[in-house]
Amino acid sequence: MKTKRILLTVFALLLVGSLLFVACKPKPEEEVTVEEVEVVEEEDDAGAIAAEEATPVPVELETSEYGEAPMLAEMVDAGDLPPVDERLPIADDIMVVSGVDGIGEYGGVWHGVTWWQGYGNIEMGIYDPPVRWKRDYTGYEPGLLKEWIVSEDGMTLTWIFRQGLKWSDGTPFSTTEDMGYWWELATNEDFKIVTIPWWGRDSDGAPMEVSFPNDYTMVMEFGEPHYIATYVVAQGFWEWLPMERPKHFLSPHDPAYNADATYEDLEAVVYGGDWLGNIEGYPCLHAWCPTSVTPGERTVWTRNPYYWKVDAEGNQLPYIDVVDVRLIGDSEVRLLEASQGKFEATFRATDNPNHIPFLLEQAEAGDYYIHDGAVNGAGGWPGWLINMNFADAETYPDTWEEIRDLLQNEKFRQGISHALDRQRLIDVAWDGIGYPTNATISPQAWHFASPEGQAVYEAWRDAYIEFDPDLAMANFDGIGFVDADGDGFRDLPSGEPFTLVLDLGDWGGQDVPVPSTEVYAGNLEAVGIKVLINDLMGQPDWDLRQNLGLYMLRNMHASELDIWTYPDWMFPLRNNRAWPLEGRYRETGGEEGWEPMPGTTYAYELQELYDLGLATADIDARHQIVWDAIQIHIDHGPFMIGGSGDQPMPVVVRNGFMGIPDLVILGPWAPGSPGNLNPEQFWMQEDLRLESLGQ
C-alpha cells in the first residue's frame, strides 16, 4: 500500500480550504397517518425528507445469497448459529454499504486505545443510531430506520424501523417490546436513570406522546412542530444509547417485572448499558458488542452475528472480527504507543495537533501514515465561555450582582475579546498552527455552505478579534470599570475590588488549555484586570460550577455541524454553556433556573429563534434563522471568546488498514465521527490482518 505523508504546509492549506457542505432542500411534506404508514410509496411528498435529505446514493445488491465471516460460518456448520440469511432483516430492509476501498476482506483485530472509563471515543465508532450523518457530512441517512416521516404540521414523527432486526443474542428487536420498554423507563417517576430526552418535550416542557402501531413502527406526537427532532439521535451515542433498551435483558432486573429485583439492580445494568464497554454480554444492535470486560484495563468487542448491513456483494458486515481496546490514562504513553504502530487506526486517541511532527518522524519505523484529510472542525480551540448568569452569592455576598452585571455588559465582553493576543496564543499553544478566530461553531457546518452562509460565518469569525489593548481599555473606562484605589487593577464600578476568575479544566485536551489560559491571563492583566486561574483539572467542581452558574469564564472547545440538533453553542436550552441558569429554566419547564427576560442577556430572543426553527419545515429558511441568531451573537456579544480554530487532527493509520474516507472531522462530537464513516466496512490487508492476530 502506498505510504501517505503530510507536511505542515499542507495543514495550512487544509485550514484555509476546509470543505463546505451542500445542504439538500426538502420538498413540501404532507401528513401521513399511522394507518397509512405501511403503504407509503417512495414518490410520496410525505416521505420527501427521508428520500431526498436522508437517503444515500443506492448501492445495488444483485444477489439472493449472502456471505459471512469464516468465524461465523464455522458456528453455522457446528449448529451453534442459524444461517446468515436467517440472521439478517427481511431482504428489502437490509442496509447495503458501499466500501471506500471496494469489497473488503474478513478477519483481524482492530486494536484501539482510550483514556476514558466510559470508552466514549470508542463508542463514537461502534454505536448505530436510527439516523446518522452521511460519511461525507452533507446530511443525514437512514440507519436502524428504513425511513422516517414528518407530518405536514410537524407535530407527528413516525419512525419505521427495518423489519427483521435482531439483537446480538438473536432475540428479535421489536418497537412494541423494546422501544415500548424504553418509554416505560423514561416515564417511570421512581426511576430517574432513563428520562424523556430533551428533544421529546415542547417548549413549555410538556412531553411528547409515544405509541407503537406495530412491531416496527414508533409514533411520536407533540403539541407543537418538531421538524428536526429525528436528526437529534444522529449526533452522538449520548442521544441514542439511552433509548436502546433490550427488554428481554433488562426486565429481569426491573422490580416492575421481577418482585425480587430492586431499582438499584436495574440502575447497575442500565447504567452499564449506556456505555457499551462496561458489561459483558449486553445485547446490542451494532457491528461489535462487548464480550470481555476487565474494569479499568480493557474491553473487547466481538462481531455481531446478527448485524443488519451487507456490502455491495452481499457479504455481511463488519469485516473486522474483533475490536480490542485498552484504557491508558497517560496521554504521553498513548502517544508513544501510537508512534510505535500499536494501533491499527486511532480516532480521538492522540488528539493534539502539536504531536503531528513527532508522529511523522516515527511513521516509517511504525509502518503507518498520518491521514491527510482529518481536521478538527473547531470554531474555537481554545476558547472561553462567559457566564451570562453569574450567581455565586456565597463567595461574593455583597458583589455577585455587580459582577453579573459586568459580565453581561457588552462593552466589557468586547473589551476582553480585544485584549486577547490571538497570534501569540497560536504561537504558544499550537506552534503557529491555526488562524485567529472568535468563537463560532464549525466552519464546515452546513449552515455556511452557501455564499450567504459563508459571509455570515466570516463576519462571526472576525467579530472583535483585533488585538487592540487601547480599545479594550477605552471600553472598560467607558463603563466605569476603572482602577479606583490606585493599586494597578480595575475595580467594580462601585469601587469594590475585582478579580476575574478563569476556570481551567481539560476541555479541549490536557495540553492546550494551560498555556492558552496563561497567555490570556497575561493579556488581561496588561489591560488592568486582576486574574486568578482556578485550576480544576480533574475536579468535580469543574462541572458543578458550570451547572450552578458559579464560574466567570471557563475554557472550552467550540464546534458542531448542525446547530439545531446540538444547539447549546448558540441557543440557551440547557445549563451547559454561557447561559447556565436561563438554559436550566428552559430545560426544566420553569421549575429551576432563571426566567429569561427580553433585552437583557438575549437568552429570551435566542430561545424564540430556536422555537421558530423547530416550527420551520424548509431547510433554507432554518439556515436563515441560524444567521439571524448569529447576528445577535455579533451585535450583542461576544458570549464566548475564541482564540484559534480548525486545526488538523492526528489520525494514525497503519499501512494496510483500509476504508477510511478522505474527509474526517473529529472536533465536534455531534456528527458521531468516526461512526458516520461506516467503520463496519473498514478492513485490513492480509499482512496487517495476520500481524493484528499475533499481537
N, C-alpha and C positions, 0 to 999 in steps of 0.2 A: 504494500500500500504506500502511496506517495506520502512522505512526511511533510506536514504543513509547518510553516514558520511564519512568524509575525514580527514586525518591527514597531517600535513606539511611534514612528512617523505614520504608520498605518492607523494606529489608535487615534491619532489626531484627526485623520480623515473620517474615521468612524464617528467620532464625536460630532463633527460638523455635518456628516451626511447620513445620520440615522434615518432609517426608513420611515416614511409616513404611511398610514394605513388607510385603505379605501373603505368607507362606510357604505353599506348597502341600504338603499331606500326601500322600505316595505310598501306593498300595495295596500289599499284600504282593507280593513278587516270587517268581516260580517259575523254576526253572532251565531254560534253553533250550540245547540242544546245538548245535554248529556245523551239524550236518546239518539241524536244524530251522529254521535262520535264514531260509531263503528262503520258508517257508510260515507265518511268524508273522503272526497276524491282529491288527488294531488292538485288539480287545477282550481279548486275552490278558493275564492278570495279569503275565506276564513283561515285557511292554512298558509296564507302568504308569508307570515313571519317565519314559520317553521321551514317553508320551502325555499324562500328567497334569501332570508337573512341567516339561516342556520345550516342549510344542507350543503355539504361539500360537493365537489365535482364527483358524480357517481363513479364508483370503481366496479367494472363489470366482473361478475363471477360466473364463469361459464363451466360449471361443474356441478354434479349432483353427488360427488364423493368428496370426502374431506380427509385431509392429512392430519397427523398428530405427532407430538414429540415421541421419540423412542421410549422414554421412561414411562409414558402413559400407555403406549402400545403394549409394553410388557405387562402392565397391570391389567389391560383388557384381556390379553392372552391367558393370564393367570386366573381370570374370573373375578378380579378384585374391583373392576371398574366397567361400567357399561360402554358400548361402542361410542365413538366420537359423535356420530350423527344423533345419538340419543342424549348426548350431553349438551348439545348446542340448542339455542332457541329454534322456533319454527323457521323454515327456510327464508321466508320473506323478511324476517326480523333479525337475522344475523347481521352484524355490522362488519363491513368489509373495509379494511385499512390498507391503503397503498403504502409501499415501502419507500423510504427516502433513497435507499441504496438497493432497490429491487427486492426480489424474493430472498429471504434470509435463510440461515442455517440454524438448526436446533442445537441447543446444548450450552453448557458453560455456566460459570458462576460469576456474577457481577458483584465484585467486592466494593463496598462503599464505606463511608465514614460520616459520623455526626458528632456534634458537640452537645446535643440536646437530649435530655432524658426522654422527652416525648417523641423523638425521632421526626420532628416536624419537617426538616428539609428532605427526608426520605419520603414522608407522606406525600409531599408535593409531586412526587413522581409515580406513586403507586395507586392512589385512590382514583376512582372512576365515578364522577357525578352524573346526574341525569342529563345535563347540558354542559358543554365546556367550550373554551376558546379553541378556535381553529389553530393549527400549529403554525400558520403564518401570521397570526394575531390580527386578522382582518375582520373578525366577527365570531359568531357562535355556531356550533354544530351539535346535532343530537349525540347523546351518549347512551345512558341507560334508557332514555326516552326514544321511542320511534318518532314521535312528533309531539308538539305542544300547540295548543290553540288558545288564543285570546279572544274573548267575546268583543263585539263591536264597541260596547261601552267600557271595556277594560276592567270590568268588575268580576269576571269569571275566568279563571285559568283552568284549563284541562290538560293534564299530563297523561299521555298514553305511553306506557312502558312497553318494551319489547316482550312479546309473548314467548313463554318458554324459558325465561331466565331462571337460573338456579343458583343457590348459594354454593359456596365452595365445597360444602359437605354433601352436595347432591340434593338437598331439600329444595323443592320448588319455591321461587320467590312469588309472593302474592301481595298486591296492593291491599286487598281486603284484610289479610292477616298481618303482614309486616309493616306496611305504611299505616294501617289502622292501629297497630300496636304502638308505633312511634307517636301517633296522635293521642293515644291513651296516656302515655308517659308525659307528653308535653302539656297536657291539660290536667294532670293529677296534682292537686293542690298539696298533697302530702309528700310529693317527690319533686324536689326543685333542681335536680341534676339535669334533666332534659326539660327544656322550656319551649314555648312558642317562639319561633325565630323572629328576629326584629323586623324582617320584611313581611311577616304574616299578620301585621296589625295595620289598621287605618291610622290616620294622623291623630285621631283622638284616643288611640290606644285600644280600640275595640278589636278583638281578634277575628281572623277570618273563620269561616265555617268550612269544614272539610267533609267530603263524602266519597264513597267508593262504589260506583255503579256496577263494577265487575272486578275480576281479579287482576286486571292490568291497567285500570284507569283510576286516576285520582282527580277530584274536582275541588277547587278552592274558590270560595265566593267571598267577596269583600263588599263593604259599604261604599267604597269609592274606587276610582280607577287605579289599577296597579299594572300598567303595561310592561314594566321591566322586571317584575318580581321573579319570573322564571330564570332570568340571567344571573341572579344573585348566587345560585348554587353552583355556577360555573367558576366562581372566583377563587376558591381555596378549600382545603379539606375541612376547615373550621365551619363552613356553611353546610356541607352535605353530610359529613360523617356523623354528626349528632342526630341525623334523620335516618341513618342506615341501621335499622334495628331488627335483627333476626329474632322473631318471636319465639321460635322453637328452641333457641339457645338461651334466651334471656328469661322467659316466663317462669321456668322452674325456680328462679331466684327472686321472683316477684311475689310478695305476700297476697296480691290480688288473685294469684293463681295457685299458690302453694302456702298453706297455712303455717308451715314450719319455717318459711323464709322471712327475712326482715328487709327493710329498706336499706339497711347498711350492707347486707349481702348484695342487693341489687346495685347499689351505688358502686361497689367494688368492681363488679363485672361491667357495668355500663361505662364507668369512667375509663377503664382499661380499653374498652372497645372504641372509645373516641379516638384513641391513638393506637393504631393497629400494631405498634411494636411492643405492646405490654402484656398480652395474654395469648398463650399458645392455643391454637385451635379455634380462635374466634372466627366464625364464618364470615366471609366477605364476598363481594361481587367484583373483585379486582383481579388483575393479571397474576398477582402473587399475594399469598396470605401467610400470616405468621405461623410458623411450625416449631420454632425453637426460640426460647427467650431466656437469656441469662441477665437478670436485672443489673443495670449499671455497667454492663460489659458488651453485650452483643445480642442482636436479634437476627434470625434467619427467616426469610420469606421464601416459600416454595410455590412453583407454578400452580395456578388454579385449574384443575382438570375440567371444570365446568365454565371456563371463560367463554364469553359470548362474541368474540371477534375472530375473524379469519383474515388471511392475506388474500391477494388477488387470485391465487391459485387454489384457494380453499383450505389452506393449512391453518389449523387452529393456532392462535397466538396465546401466550407470548413465545418468542423464540428462545429466550434465555431461561434456563431451568430454575436457577436459584439467585436470590439477592441476599448477600451476607454482609451485614453492616456492623461495624464496631463503633462503640462510643468512646471518643477521645476528646476530653475537655480542653487539653492544652493546644492552642492554635499553632504553636511552633512545631509540635510533634506532628500534627495533621499536615502541615506544610512540608515537613521533612519527608514524611511517608509518601505524600503525593509526588514529590520530586524524585522519589525512587521508583515510581511506577507501580506502587502497591494497589492502586485503584484503577479499574478499567475506564471509568468515566466519573468525574466529580462535578456535581452541581451544588452550589451554595455550601461548599465544604472548605475550600481555600478561596475565601471571598474578598481578599484585599487586593485591589489592582496594583498596589505597590510591590506585590510579590511576583508580578509577571516577569520582570527582568531575571530574577533568580531562577524561576521555573524554566525560562527559555534557555538559560545556561546549562541546565541539567537535562534538557529534553532528549538529546541524543542518547545519553547514558541510560535514561529511564525509559527509552523506547516509547515516547509519547509526543504529542504536539499540543499546542495551545489553540483552542478553537477560535478562529479569527472573526466569527460573527456574533460573539457573546458580548452584550452590553448590559449596563446596569439599569438603564431607563430611569435614572433618578432625576427628579425635578429639584432636588436639594439634598446633597450629601457632602458635607454635613449641612444641617440647618437647625433652627431653634424655634420652638413653639412659644408664642407669647400668650400668657394666661389672661383671657378677657374676663374671667370670673374669679379673680383672686379673692380668697375667703379665709385666710389664715388669721382669724381673730384671736386665737390662743397665743400665738407667738407675738403678734403685733396688736394688742388690745386697743391701743389708742390711735393707731395709724393705718390699720388694714384698709379702711375705706378710702383713705387718701392714696395709698399705694395702688388700690384697684383703679381709682380714677386716673392715676398717672399711666398705668398700663393700658387703659382704654383710650388715652389721648392720642389722636392720630399723629400730631407733631412729635410726640415723644417716640412713637414707634418708627416714624420715618427717620427721626434723628439717629436712633440706634442702628438703623439699617445703613445710613450714610457713614456711620462711624466704622463700619467693618471694612478692613482692607482685604478684599476677596483674593486679589492676586497673591498677596503674601500668604494667605491661608492655603491657597492651592500649592504654592511652592513648599510650604512647611508640611502640610498633611498629605499631599499627593505627589511630591517630587515634580511638580509642574504639570501633571496630567489633569485635564478638566478645563472648564471655562467658567467665568463668573456668571452667577445667576441669582436672582431672588427665588424664593421657594415657589415651585409650581408642582403640578402633577407631571407625569412622564411626558417628555417631548414627543414620544411615539403614540400618545393617546389618540384614539380615533376621532375625538372631538376636534383635533387640529389637522385633519387630513386635507381639508380644502384650503385654497389660498386665503379665504377669510379666516378660517380657523388658525392657520399658521400665523397670520398677523396678530390675532388675539394672543396666542401663545407668546410671541416675541415681545408684545407690549407688557405682558405679565412678567416674563423673564427679566426684562430690563428695568422694571419699576424700582426706583430708589436704590440702584446698585452702585451708583458712583461713589467712590471713596472720597468723601469731602468733609473732613473734620470741622471746617469752619461752618459749613451749612448745618451740620449736626448741632454744633454749639449754639448757632443762631436759633434753631428750632427750640432748644431747651430754654434759652434765655427768654424767648417769646412767650413761654407758658409759665414763667416764674420758677422754673426748675434751675436754681442757681446756688452758688456757694454762699449761704447766708452767714456762716460762722467763721469763714476765713481759714478753714483747715485744708483747703485744696480740693474738697469734694463737694459735689452738688447735694443740696438738701431738698426735702419736700417743700412745696410752695408755702406750707405753714411754718417753715423754718426747722422742722424736726429732721434729725439726721436720717440718711437713707443709705442702705446697702442693697445693691442689686444682686440677688442670689441666682447663680446659674447652676441648675441641677445637672449633674453629669452621670449618665448611665451608658450602657453598652449598646444602645440602639444605634444601628449602623456599624456594628462591629466593635471590637475592643481596641483597635489600633488608631482609628480615625478620631473619635470624639475627644480624646485627651489633648493632642496637640492643637486641634482646631479650637477647642474651648479656651485653651491658654492664649492663642492668638487673639480671639475675640475679647477675652477679658482685658488683655493689654490695650487693645484698641479703645475699649470703653473707658478704661482708666485715663487714657490720654485725652479724652474729652471731658474729664472731671467726674466720672461716675465711679464710686467705690464699688468693688465687685468682690463677691465671695463665691468661689467654686465649691459646690456642695457635692462631694464625691459619693455617689450612691451605686457604684458598680456592684452588681450582685446583691443589692439590699432590697428587702421588701418595701421599704419606704419609697422606692422609685415609682412603683405603680400606685401606691397609696396616695402620694402627694398629687399625682395626676387626677385620680378619681375624685378626690375631695376638694380639688381646686386650690391646693396649698402652694403650688410652685409659682415662681415668677416667670422664668424662662427655663426650658429644658431642651436638651439636644434631641434631634430626630433625623430621620431619613425619609424624605417625601417622594412619593411616586404614585402610580396607578394609571391604568389604561382606560378604564371606564368609570367615571366618577359617579354614575347613577347606581352602580352596584356596590361600590366601595366609596361612599360619599364623604367620609369623615374629613378629608383634607379641605373640602370646600363648603360642605353643608353640616351644621352642628346638630347631629341627630343622636349622638351618644356621648358618653363622658370621657372620650379618649383623645381629644385633640385640643384646639385653642379655646373652645367654649365648653369646658367640662360640666359645669352646673346647668347651663341652658340646654346643653345636649342631654343631660340626665333628665331634665324636666320633660323633654320630648320623648325620651326612651321609656319613661315610667308613666306616661299619660298624665303628667302633672302631679304625681304623688310625691316626687322628690325633686330637688334642684331648684333653680331659679326660673321664673317665668320670663321668657324673652319679651322685651318691650320695643316698640318701633323707635328707630332713630337713636339707639344707644350703642349697643355693640354690633348691630347689624345681623345678629343671630336671627331675629324675627324676620327680616327681609330675605335672608338666605333660606330659611325654612319654608317660607312661602314659595320661593322659586323652586325648591325641591318638590313640594307638593304639586306645583304646576307641571313639572316634568313627569311626575308619576301619572298625571292625568292626560298626558300628551301622547298620542299614538305615533305620530310621524317622527322618524329619527332625526331628520334635518331640523325640525322645529325644536327637538330636545337639545341638539347641539347649540342652537341659538340661545336657549335658556342657560346652558353652561356658560356661554360667552357673557351673558348678562350678569351671571354670578361672579365671573372673573372680573368684570368691570367694577363690581362692589369691592372686591379684594384690592383692585388697583386704586380706586378713588378714596377708599376709607381705610386701607391697610397701610402697611402690611400686617397681617395677623400671624405670619410666620416669616422668619428671616432665613434666607437661603445663602449658602456660601459658594458652592460649585455643584456641578451635576453631570450625569450621563457618562460616567467613566466606563472603560472596558472592564469586563469581568474575566477572571482566570478560570476557564473550564479546561481541565486537564483530561486528555483523551488518549488512551493507549492506541498505538498503531494496530489496526485490525479490528477496532471497535466501530461498528457501522450503524448508520441510521439516524445520525444527528442532523437536523436541518441547518441551513445556512444561518438563519437568524435565531438567536436565543436571548430572551430578555429576562434577566434574573434580579432586577432591583425590586420592582413591585411583586408582591406575593400573590395579589388577587387574580392574575391570569392563570394561576395554577401551574406555572412552569416548574419543572420540566414535564409535568404530567400531560400538558396540552401538546407536547411533541410526540405523543404516542410511543412511550418507552416500550410498549409491548412489541413494537417492530424493530427495536434495537437488536443487533446480533453481533456475533464475533466470528471472525475468520478462524480457520482451523488451528493455526499455530497459537493464537491468543486463547482460543477456547480450551485447548489442551493445557496450556500454561495455567489458566484460571482454575482448572480442576486439580492442579497439583499444589496450589498454594495452601 
